Amino acid sequence: MTPFVLPDATRAKLDRFKAELMAWNRVHNLTGAKTSEEIEAQIVDSLYPITFLPQTPDSLLDIGTGAGFPGMILAIAWPETETLLCEPLQKRAAFLRHIARSLDLTNVRVEAKRVEALEPRPFALITSRAVTATRTLIAWCRPFIDEKSQLLFYKGERAAEEAAGLEACDIETITRQKRQYLWIKEPMTCSNFF
């Protein structure tokens, strides 16, 4: 169970997501999380930033969504947030589209392409988990940020090493177990990466 309270409708959709992922994973090997407990841990990891983000963003871009972490999970929790899931692998994109349809997530759009091929436009929040180095992610985000945008990268134990030299970017690091959430509140200040 999550360490925070979710509406019953949200919890029901997350439970359906978990069941669907387990079923698809047996055939398509979408993620290394195989058991209900492992998938639940990934859901909690995806949702944890709602405990520290000051408000729900009106738009979200998730780069490299994979089997749905964190983008699809955040889209379920934030039904009013316009969400674009960018996942270049076709089998994963097919799963994400299936979830969006079966859970009636009208706020979700899936693009089966690399982030560099997306049409540029600003998003309030850009997330990514386990895709590439922080500097590369910041550069990829450039076409999608404006003065109101924020970045949130789900990182592991090397987060501090990756963030070295990025002090001008106004990064806050939030730690939960082995997860490091790199929250870049003013990415426009990272101009030397654009």
Salt bridges, closest charged atoms under 4 A:
ASP15 OD1 - ARG11 NH2 3.04
GLU20 OE1 - HIS98 NE2 2.81
GLU40 OE1 - ARG11 NH2 3.01
GLU40 OE1 - LYS18 NZ 2.91
ASP45 OD2 - ARG129 NH1 3.51
ASP45 OD1 - ARG179 NE 2.88
GLU82 OE2 - ARG121 NH1 2.55
GLU111 OE2 - ARG109 NH1 2.57
GLU111 OE1 - LYS113 NZ 3.43
GLU116 OE2 - ARG114 NH2 3.18
GLU161 OE2 - ARG158 NH2 3.04
GLU162 OE1 - LYS155 NZ 2.93
GLU172 OE1 - LYS185 NZ 2.55
